[in-house]
Each structure stands twice: as C-alpha cells, then as structure tokens.
C-alpha cells in the first residue's frame, strides 16, 4: 500500500458544479443532480471552520453523554483573484445587458453548487470535494497604487457555507465532504476533479483483476461473474478460478476454484503456467 502525505501546502484547481434539486411530492425524497464543471482560476486561500452542533450532558463530574448532531456544516472565507461571470450569474442572478454592462441581480432563492479544490502534499495532492455549498456576496473595493507604481494586487473574498446533501445511495449517511489522496485508487484520483464523487458506502471495496497473457481469471459471487473494477461488500463470498496459470489474492497464493471472503479491497493476479 502506498504511503500517505506527511505534510500539505499550497492551493489550486478550484472547480464547481451547479446543483439542481427535485423533491418528490409524494415521498419527500430529494434527488440531486450536478451540471457541467466550471473552473475558477486564481484561488488564493480557503478556511472552512466546522460548525457541527454538540450537546454535552454533565453527570458524575464528567461529560456523561455527548451528542454530535444537528447536521454537519463548514463555513468560512474563500479568496480569489477575480470572480468569473458564470459563477455570479448562477449564484446571484447577475447578467450582462444588451450593451455588455454587467448588472447585479437580485435572486431571492439560495442556489447551491458542489466544489473541489486541491492542496499539495509531499507524496501527492490532496483533493477535496464539498457536496452542497452556498455563497454570500463579498464586498466591492480596491485601493490606489502605492508610490513607485508597484501594484498591490486586490482579491475577492466570499463567504461559503457547506451543508449535508440530503440524498445518498443508502439514505443513512448524507453526503458532505470527501477527499482523494495518495491512498486513493489511481484511476479514481485522476478523475476526481472532473465530476462530483459519490461514495460507494461503508464496507464497500474494489475488486481488481490482473490477468497475465494466455491466462483467464473468473470471479463469481452467487453465480454472477464480476468484472475488473466491480464493487464488493465485506462478507461477500467470491469464487475465484484461473485457466492457464496460477493465482494470488492480495499477494498470497490462492487455490483456483476456492472461495474467498471479502474483508477489504481484493486484488486477483494470475501468472502464466510454466
């Protein structure tokens, strides 16, 4: 298994996706969909503080019972070199008129978006996503160029608030915050900033099948064949076979045709018979 980062630094690659939410009138279930990815170049800083509500009940001279509830929230400033038009149009209803003048809108409803950004690390970048974010307008301001005409570059600071997204695959763990780092599967890490990531859920693991030339690996669960990249669940019983070679499962020799019980990620590798 690769090592994770020891340190983090830097900030880049701010990406956002507009959110559309539809509520089922009969069930009340909210379905979330995401639009096309947009970039905001020139991100300077983010500082999101956690606002989770906590109730502490004191008894026996101790914190007898602690309840972390009320929904998770992150809120704080995000600073950019410049806010692009498309971001202002989506969030606040701003627009350009017939003469190309950019007009501040007066959108009453709160609009939401998902966002991603990346810290650097000593091994690899740490990529974060927040599943549902709203943003408040920043101030309008600048200042005169100082003596010597060395420009003092101005920035735009916005206040962003991230909350839980209501619908998920299992309905019990609302989507909020994810991150991809050196321990993340390479293919998923490489595409993490191109679309909003939906977790597979607790106790879900990746099946990786690597076949040597002139060999064929077969992995079945309950009589159904699984392909490379399938998601399996802890406790699943997999029947793993090979033709034309030998097998290892997670680096250990494995007898073809035997059953393997899933307890984590599963990597099946074949070696051509001598």
MIBAVEX-521769 format. One record per residue (C-alpha): residue number from 1; residue in three letters; chain; x, y, z. Coordinates in steps of 0.1 Angstrom, whole numbers. Each point is the difference from the previous one (the first is absolute). Layout:
<rec seq="NUM" type="ALA" mol="A" x="X" y="Y" z="Z"/>
...
//
This chain:
<rec seq="1" type="UNK" mol="A" x="0" y="0" z="0"/>
<rec seq="2" type="UNK" mol="A" x="14" y="35" z="-8"/>
<rec seq="3" type="UNK" mol="A" x="9" y="24" z="27"/>
<rec seq="4" type="UNK" mol="A" x="-22" y="30" z="7"/>
<rec seq="5" type="UNK" mol="A" x="13" y="36" z="2"/>
<rec seq="6" type="UNK" mol="A" x="19" y="13" z="30"/>
<rec seq="7" type="UNK" mol="A" x="-7" y="37" z="-7"/>
<rec seq="8" type="UNK" mol="A" x="-23" y="22" z="-21"/>
<rec seq="9" type="UNK" mol="A" x="5" y="34" z="-16"/>
<rec seq="10" type="UNK" mol="A" x="-12" y="22" z="-28"/>
<rec seq="11" type="UNK" mol="A" x="-35" y="3" z="-17"/>
<rec seq="12" type="UNK" mol="A" x="-12" y="-3" z="-35"/>
<rec seq="13" type="UNK" mol="A" x="-26" y="-16" z="-24"/>
<rec seq="14" type="UNK" mol="A" x="-32" y="15" z="14"/>
<rec seq="15" type="UNK" mol="A" x="-29" y="-16" z="-19"/>
<rec seq="16" type="UNK" mol="A" x="-38" y="4" z="4"/>
<rec seq="17" type="UNK" mol="A" x="-31" y="-18" z="-12"/>
<rec seq="18" type="UNK" mol="A" x="-35" y="16" z="1"/>
<rec seq="19" type="UNK" mol="A" x="-26" y="-20" z="19"/>
<rec seq="20" type="UNK" mol="A" x="-36" y="-7" z="-10"/>
<rec seq="21" type="UNK" mol="A" x="-22" y="-15" z="27"/>
<rec seq="22" type="UNK" mol="A" x="-34" y="-17" z="-7"/>
<rec seq="23" type="UNK" mol="A" x="-23" y="-10" z="29"/>
<rec seq="24" type="UNK" mol="A" x="-24" y="-29" z="-5"/>
<rec seq="25" type="UNK" mol="A" x="-35" y="14" z="9"/>
<rec seq="26" type="UNK" mol="A" x="-11" y="-34" z="13"/>
<rec seq="27" type="UNK" mol="A" x="30" y="-13" z="19"/>
<rec seq="28" type="UNK" mol="A" x="18" y="33" z="8"/>
<rec seq="29" type="UNK" mol="A" x="33" y="-16" z="-12"/>
<rec seq="30" type="UNK" mol="A" x="24" y="26" z="-15"/>
<rec seq="31" type="UNK" mol="A" x="19" y="-10" z="-31"/>
<rec seq="32" type="UNK" mol="A" x="32" y="20" z="-8"/>
<rec seq="33" type="UNK" mol="A" x="16" y="3" z="-34"/>
<rec seq="34" type="UNK" mol="A" x="31" y="20" z="-10"/>
<rec seq="35" type="UNK" mol="A" x="7" y="21" z="-30"/>
<rec seq="36" type="UNK" mol="A" x="32" y="5" z="-21"/>
<rec seq="37" type="UNK" mol="A" x="32" y="6" z="19"/>
<rec seq="38" type="UNK" mol="A" x="13" y="37" z="1"/>
<rec seq="39" type="UNK" mol="A" x="35" y="12" z="10"/>
<rec seq="40" type="UNK" mol="A" x="8" y="31" z="20"/>
<rec seq="41" type="UNK" mol="A" x="37" y="8" z="-7"/>
<rec seq="42" type="UNK" mol="A" x="20" y="20" z="26"/>
<rec seq="43" type="UNK" mol="A" x="-12" y="-15" z="33"/>
<rec seq="44" type="UNK" mol="A" x="21" y="15" z="28"/>
<rec seq="45" type="UNK" mol="A" x="-13" y="-15" z="32"/>
<rec seq="46" type="UNK" mol="A" x="-28" y="-20" z="17"/>
<rec seq="47" type="UNK" mol="A" x="-7" y="-3" z="37"/>
<rec seq="48" type="UNK" mol="A" x="-31" y="-20" z="9"/>
<rec seq="49" type="UNK" mol="A" x="-8" y="-4" z="37"/>
<rec seq="50" type="UNK" mol="A" x="-22" y="-28" z="13"/>
<rec seq="51" type="UNK" mol="A" x="-33" y="11" z="14"/>
<rec seq="52" type="UNK" mol="A" x="-14" y="-34" z="12"/>
<rec seq="53" type="UNK" mol="A" x="-24" y="3" z="29"/>
<rec seq="54" type="UNK" mol="A" x="10" y="-19" z="31"/>
<rec seq="55" type="UNK" mol="A" x="-20" y="-7" z="31"/>
<rec seq="56" type="UNK" mol="A" x="18" y="-9" z="32"/>
<rec seq="57" type="UNK" mol="A" x="-18" y="-15" z="30"/>
<rec seq="58" type="UNK" mol="A" x="19" y="3" z="33"/>
<rec seq="59" type="UNK" mol="A" x="-3" y="-27" z="27"/>
<rec seq="60" type="UNK" mol="A" x="24" y="-18" z="24"/>
<rec seq="61" type="UNK" mol="A" x="23" y="30" z="-3"/>
<rec seq="62" type="UNK" mol="A" x="7" y="-9" z="-37"/>
<rec seq="63" type="UNK" mol="A" x="-14" y="4" z="-35"/>
<rec seq="64" type="UNK" mol="A" x="-25" y="-29" z="6"/>
<rec seq="65" type="UNK" mol="A" x="-15" y="2" z="-35"/>
<rec seq="66" type="UNK" mol="A" x="11" y="19" z="-31"/>
<rec seq="67" type="UNK" mol="A" x="-23" y="3" z="-30"/>
<rec seq="68" type="UNK" mol="A" x="15" y="12" z="-33"/>
<rec seq="69" type="UNK" mol="A" x="-31" y="8" z="-20"/>
<rec seq="70" type="UNK" mol="A" x="-19" y="27" z="-18"/>
<rec seq="71" type="UNK" mol="A" x="17" y="-6" z="-33"/>
<rec seq="72" type="UNK" mol="A" x="35" y="8" z="-11"/>
<rec seq="73" type="UNK" mol="A" x="10" y="34" z="-12"/>
<rec seq="74" type="UNK" mol="A" x="32" y="17" z="-12"/>
<rec seq="75" type="UNK" mol="A" x="1" y="37" z="-5"/>
<rec seq="76" type="UNK" mol="A" x="27" y="26" z="-7"/>
<rec seq="77" type="UNK" mol="A" x="17" y="23" z="-25"/>
<rec seq="78" type="UNK" mol="A" x="12" y="-10" z="-34"/>
<rec seq="79" type="UNK" mol="A" x="23" y="26" z="-18"/>
<rec seq="80" type="UNK" mol="A" x="5" y="2" z="-37"/>
<rec seq="81" type="UNK" mol="A" x="19" y="23" z="-24"/>
<rec seq="82" type="UNK" mol="A" x="-33" y="7" z="-19"/>
<rec seq="83" type="UNK" mol="A" x="-35" y="-14" z="0"/>
<rec seq="84" type="UNK" mol="A" x="-10" y="-11" z="-35"/>
<rec seq="85" type="UNK" mol="A" x="-34" y="10" z="-16"/>
<rec seq="86" type="UNK" mol="A" x="-14" y="-35" z="-1"/>
<rec seq="87" type="UNK" mol="A" x="4" y="-5" z="37"/>
<rec seq="88" type="UNK" mol="A" x="-18" y="33" z="8"/>
<rec seq="89" type="UNK" mol="A" x="-27" y="-8" z="-25"/>
<rec seq="90" type="UNK" mol="A" x="-8" y="-34" z="15"/>
<rec seq="91" type="UNK" mol="A" x="1" y="10" z="37"/>
<rec seq="92" type="UNK" mol="A" x="-15" y="35" z="0"/>
<rec seq="93" type="UNK" mol="A" x="-18" y="5" z="-33"/>
<rec seq="94" type="UNK" mol="A" x="25" y="26" z="-14"/>
<rec seq="95" type="UNK" mol="A" x="-1" y="6" z="-37"/>
<rec seq="96" type="UNK" mol="A" x="14" y="20" z="-29"/>
<rec seq="97" type="UNK" mol="A" x="-24" y="23" z="-17"/>
<rec seq="98" type="UNK" mol="A" x="-3" y="9" z="-37"/>
<rec seq="99" type="UNK" mol="A" x="30" y="24" z="3"/>
<rec seq="100" type="UNK" mol="A" x="22" y="-25" z="17"/>
<rec seq="101" type="UNK" mol="A" x="-4" y="16" z="34"/>
<rec seq="102" type="UNK" mol="A" x="2" y="-25" z="29"/>
<rec seq="103" type="UNK" mol="A" x="-31" y="5" z="22"/>
<rec seq="104" type="UNK" mol="A" x="-3" y="-12" z="36"/>
<rec seq="105" type="UNK" mol="A" x="-30" y="-22" z="3"/>
<rec seq="106" type="UNK" mol="A" x="-25" y="-4" z="28"/>
<rec seq="107" type="UNK" mol="A" x="-6" y="-38" z="2"/>
<rec seq="108" type="UNK" mol="A" x="-21" y="-8" z="30"/>
<rec seq="109" type="UNK" mol="A" x="5" y="-37" z="2"/>
<rec seq="110" type="UNK" mol="A" x="32" y="-16" z="13"/>
<rec seq="111" type="UNK" mol="A" x="18" y="-19" z="-27"/>
<rec seq="112" type="UNK" mol="A" x="25" y="-28" z="8"/>
<rec seq="113" type="UNK" mol="A" x="30" y="-15" z="-17"/>
<rec seq="114" type="UNK" mol="A" x="26" y="-27" z="7"/>
<rec seq="115" type="UNK" mol="A" x="36" y="10" z="0"/>
<rec seq="116" type="UNK" mol="A" x="35" y="-15" z="0"/>
<rec seq="117" type="UNK" mol="A" x="35" y="13" z="7"/>
<rec seq="118" type="UNK" mol="A" x="35" y="-14" z="5"/>
<rec seq="119" type="UNK" mol="A" x="27" y="3" z="25"/>
<rec seq="120" type="UNK" mol="A" x="35" y="-11" z="-8"/>
<rec seq="121" type="UNK" mol="A" x="18" y="-28" z="20"/>
<rec seq="122" type="UNK" mol="A" x="34" y="-15" z="2"/>
<rec seq="123" type="UNK" mol="A" x="-13" y="-32" z="-17"/>
<rec seq="124" type="UNK" mol="A" x="-29" y="12" z="-21"/>
<rec seq="125" type="UNK" mol="A" x="-27" y="26" z="0"/>
<rec seq="126" type="UNK" mol="A" x="-29" y="-2" z="25"/>
<rec seq="127" type="UNK" mol="A" x="-32" y="7" z="-19"/>
<rec seq="128" type="UNK" mol="A" x="-32" y="10" z="19"/>
<rec seq="129" type="UNK" mol="A" x="-36" y="2" z="-10"/>
<rec seq="130" type="UNK" mol="A" x="-30" y="16" z="18"/>
<rec seq="131" type="UNK" mol="A" x="-33" y="-14" z="-12"/>
<rec seq="132" type="UNK" mol="A" x="-23" y="30" z="6"/>
<rec seq="133" type="UNK" mol="A" x="12" y="36" z="4"/>
<rec seq="134" type="UNK" mol="A" x="-16" y="34" z="0"/>
<rec seq="135" type="UNK" mol="A" x="18" y="33" z="-2"/>
<rec seq="136" type="UNK" mol="A" x="-6" y="36" z="12"/>
<rec seq="137" type="UNK" mol="A" x="12" y="30" z="-21"/>
<rec seq="138" type="UNK" mol="A" x="32" y="17" z="10"/>
<rec seq="139" type="UNK" mol="A" x="8" y="37" z="3"/>
<rec seq="140" type="UNK" mol="A" x="9" y="23" z="-28"/>
<rec seq="141" type="UNK" mol="A" x="33" y="18" z="4"/>
<rec seq="142" type="UNK" mol="A" x="36" y="7" z="-10"/>
<rec seq="143" type="UNK" mol="A" x="27" y="25" z="9"/>
<rec seq="144" type="UNK" mol="A" x="22" y="25" z="-18"/>
<rec seq="145" type="UNK" mol="A" x="34" y="-11" z="-14"/>
<rec seq="146" type="UNK" mol="A" x="27" y="8" z="25"/>
<rec seq="147" type="UNK" mol="A" x="30" y="22" z="-6"/>
<rec seq="148" type="UNK" mol="A" x="23" y="-15" z="-25"/>
<rec seq="149" type="UNK" mol="A" x="-28" y="-15" z="-21"/>
<rec seq="150" type="UNK" mol="A" x="5" y="-35" z="14"/>
<rec seq="151" type="UNK" mol="A" x="-36" y="-14" z="-2"/>
<rec seq="152" type="UNK" mol="A" x="-16" y="-13" z="32"/>
<rec seq="153" type="UNK" mol="A" x="-21" y="-28" z="-15"/>
<rec seq="154" type="UNK" mol="A" x="-35" y="-1" z="14"/>
<rec seq="155" type="UNK" mol="A" x="-21" y="-31" z="5"/>
<rec seq="156" type="UNK" mol="A" x="-37" y="-10" z="3"/>
<rec seq="157" type="UNK" mol="A" x="-10" y="-17" z="33"/>
<rec seq="158" type="UNK" mol="A" x="-33" y="-19" z="2"/>
<rec seq="159" type="UNK" mol="A" x="-15" y="-19" z="30"/>
<rec seq="160" type="UNK" mol="A" x="-9" y="-36" z="-9"/>
<rec seq="161" type="UNK" mol="A" x="-21" y="-24" z="21"/>
<rec seq="162" type="UNK" mol="A" x="-1" y="-37" z="-6"/>
<rec seq="163" type="UNK" mol="A" x="-28" y="-22" z="13"/>
<rec seq="164" type="UNK" mol="A" x="-11" y="-36" z="-4"/>
<rec seq="165" type="UNK" mol="A" x="-15" y="-12" z="-32"/>
<rec seq="166" type="UNK" mol="A" x="-33" y="-17" z="8"/>
<rec seq="167" type="UNK" mol="A" x="-1" y="-30" z="-22"/>
<rec seq="168" type="UNK" mol="A" x="26" y="-29" z="-2"/>
<rec seq="169" type="UNK" mol="A" x="1" y="-35" z="-12"/>
<rec seq="170" type="UNK" mol="A" x="-8" y="-15" z="34"/>
<rec seq="171" type="UNK" mol="A" x="-20" y="29" z="14"/>
<rec seq="172" type="UNK" mol="A" x="17" y="-2" z="33"/>
<rec seq="173" type="UNK" mol="A" x="32" y="20" z="-4"/>
<rec seq="174" type="UNK" mol="A" x="-6" y="33" z="-18"/>
<rec seq="175" type="UNK" mol="A" x="28" y="10" z="-24"/>
<rec seq="176" type="UNK" mol="A" x="20" y="29" z="14"/>
<rec seq="177" type="UNK" mol="A" x="38" y="-1" z="-5"/>
<rec seq="178" type="UNK" mol="A" x="24" y="-24" z="-18"/>
<rec seq="179" type="UNK" mol="A" x="37" y="1" z="-9"/>
<rec seq="180" type="UNK" mol="A" x="24" y="-18" z="-23"/>
<rec seq="181" type="UNK" mol="A" x="36" y="-5" z="10"/>
<rec seq="182" type="UNK" mol="A" x="30" y="-24" z="-6"/>
<rec seq="183" type="UNK" mol="A" x="-20" y="-29" z="14"/>
<rec seq="184" type="UNK" mol="A" x="-28" y="5" z="-25"/>
<rec seq="185" type="UNK" mol="A" x="-1" y="-23" z="-31"/>
<rec seq="186" type="UNK" mol="A" x="20" y="17" z="-27"/>
<rec seq="187" type="UNK" mol="A" x="-27" y="-1" z="-27"/>
<rec seq="188" type="UNK" mol="A" x="-26" y="15" z="24"/>
<rec seq="189" type="UNK" mol="A" x="25" y="26" z="13"/>
<rec seq="190" type="UNK" mol="A" x="8" y="11" z="-36"/>
<rec seq="191" type="UNK" mol="A" x="-37" y="7" z="-7"/>
<rec seq="192" type="UNK" mol="A" x="-10" y="13" z="34"/>
<rec seq="193" type="UNK" mol="A" x="-1" y="37" z="-12"/>
<rec seq="194" type="UNK" mol="A" x="-20" y="-7" z="-31"/>
<rec seq="195" type="UNK" mol="A" x="-33" y="-10" z="16"/>
<rec seq="196" type="UNK" mol="A" x="-17" y="-1" z="35"/>
<rec seq="197" type="UNK" mol="A" x="11" y="-31" z="18"/>
<rec seq="198" type="UNK" mol="A" x="-28" y="-22" z="14"/>
<rec seq="199" type="UNK" mol="A" x="14" y="-24" z="27"/>
<rec seq="200" type="UNK" mol="A" x="-6" y="-38" z="-3"/>
<rec seq="201" type="UNK" mol="A" x="-9" y="0" z="38"/>
<rec seq="202" type="UNK" mol="A" x="15" y="-17" z="31"/>
<rec seq="203" type="UNK" mol="A" x="15" y="-35" z="-4"/>
<rec seq="204" type="UNK" mol="A" x="0" y="3" z="-38"/>
<rec seq="205" type="UNK" mol="A" x="33" y="-11" z="-17"/>
<rec seq="206" type="UNK" mol="A" x="15" y="-1" z="-35"/>
<rec seq="207" type="UNK" mol="A" x="6" y="-32" z="-19"/>
<rec seq="208" type="UNK" mol="A" x="31" y="2" z="-22"/>
<rec seq="209" type="UNK" mol="A" x="8" y="-28" z="-25"/>
<rec seq="210" type="UNK" mol="A" x="34" y="-1" z="-17"/>
<rec seq="211" type="UNK" mol="A" x="3" y="-28" z="-26"/>
<rec seq="212" type="UNK" mol="A" x="34" y="-12" z="-14"/>
<rec seq="213" type="UNK" mol="A" x="1" y="-7" z="-37"/>
<rec seq="214" type="UNK" mol="A" x="-16" y="-34" z="-10"/>
<rec seq="215" type="UNK" mol="A" x="-18" y="-2" z="34"/>
<rec seq="216" type="UNK" mol="A" x="-36" y="6" z="9"/>
<rec seq="217" type="UNK" mol="A" x="-13" y="9" z="35"/>
<rec seq="218" type="UNK" mol="A" x="-36" y="-6" z="9"/>
<rec seq="219" type="UNK" mol="A" x="-15" y="16" z="32"/>
<rec seq="220" type="UNK" mol="A" x="-36" y="-7" z="9"/>
<rec seq="221" type="UNK" mol="A" x="-23" y="10" z="28"/>
<rec seq="222" type="UNK" mol="A" x="-32" y="-20" z="4"/>
<rec seq="223" type="UNK" mol="A" x="4" y="-14" z="-34"/>
<rec seq="224" type="UNK" mol="A" x="4" y="34" z="-17"/>
<rec seq="225" type="UNK" mol="A" x="33" y="8" z="-16"/>
<rec seq="226" type="UNK" mol="A" x="17" y="32" z="11"/>
<rec seq="227" type="UNK" mol="A" x="23" y="22" z="-22"/>
<rec seq="228" type="UNK" mol="A" x="31" y="19" z="9"/>
<rec seq="229" type="UNK" mol="A" x="-10" y="32" z="19"/>
<rec seq="230" type="UNK" mol="A" x="-31" y="-15" z="16"/>
<rec seq="231" type="UNK" mol="A" x="-10" y="11" z="35"/>
<rec seq="232" type="UNK" mol="A" x="-3" y="-28" z="26"/>
<rec seq="233" type="UNK" mol="A" x="-13" y="1" z="35"/>
<rec seq="234" type="UNK" mol="A" x="17" y="-12" z="32"/>
<rec seq="235" type="UNK" mol="A" x="-11" y="-36" z="6"/>
<rec seq="236" type="UNK" mol="A" x="-7" y="-8" z="-36"/>
<rec seq="237" type="UNK" mol="A" x="12" y="-35" z="-10"/>
<rec seq="238" type="UNK" mol="A" x="18" y="0" z="-34"/>
<rec seq="239" type="UNK" mol="A" x="9" y="-31" z="-20"/>
<rec seq="240" type="UNK" mol="A" x="33" y="7" z="-18"/>
<rec seq="241" type="UNK" mol="A" x="13" y="-22" z="-27"/>
<rec seq="242" type="UNK" mol="A" x="28" y="1" z="-27"/>
<rec seq="243" type="UNK" mol="A" x="7" y="-18" z="-32"/>
<rec seq="244" type="UNK" mol="A" x="35" y="-2" z="-15"/>
<rec seq="245" type="UNK" mol="A" x="19" y="11" z="32"/>
<rec seq="246" type="UNK" mol="A" x="1" y="5" z="37"/>
<rec seq="247" type="UNK" mol="A" x="-16" y="25" z="23"/>
<rec seq="248" type="UNK" mol="A" x="8" y="25" z="28"/>
<rec seq="249" type="UNK" mol="A" x="-26" y="19" z="20"/>
<rec seq="250" type="UNK" mol="A" x="13" y="31" z="17"/>
<rec seq="251" type="UNK" mol="A" x="35" y="-13" z="-5"/>
<rec seq="252" type="UNK" mol="A" x="-6" y="-35" z="15"/>
<rec seq="253" type="UNK" mol="A" x="-1" y="-32" z="-20"/>
<rec seq="254" type="UNK" mol="A" x="-36" y="-12" z="-6"/>
<rec seq="255" type="UNK" mol="A" x="-14" y="-33" z="-10"/>
<rec seq="256" type="UNK" mol="A" x="-21" y="3" z="-32"/>
<rec seq="257" type="UNK" mol="A" x="-37" y="-7" z="5"/>
<rec seq="258" type="UNK" mol="A" x="1" y="8" z="38"/>
<rec seq="259" type="UNK" mol="A" x="-21" y="26" z="18"/>
<rec seq="260" type="UNK" mol="A" x="13" y="33" z="13"/>
<rec seq="261" type="UNK" mol="A" x="-19" y="21" z="26"/>
<rec seq="262" type="UNK" mol="A" x="2" y="37" z="-6"/>
<rec seq="263" type="UNK" mol="A" x="15" y="21" z="29"/>
<rec seq="264" type="UNK" mol="A" x="16" y="28" z="-20"/>
<rec seq="265" type="UNK" mol="A" x="11" y="8" z="-35"/>
<rec seq="266" type="UNK" mol="A" x="6" y="-31" z="-21"/>
<rec seq="267" type="UNK" mol="A" x="28" y="-2" z="-26"/>
<rec seq="268" type="UNK" mol="A" x="1" y="-32" z="-20"/>
<rec seq="269" type="UNK" mol="A" x="31" y="-7" z="-21"/>
<rec seq="270" type="UNK" mol="A" x="8" y="-29" z="-24"/>
<rec seq="271" type="UNK" mol="A" x="34" y="-13" z="-11"/>
<rec seq="272" type="UNK" mol="A" x="4" y="-21" z="-31"/>
<rec seq="273" type="UNK" mol="A" x="7" y="-36" z="7"/>
<rec seq="274" type="UNK" mol="A" x="36" y="-12" z="-8"/>
//
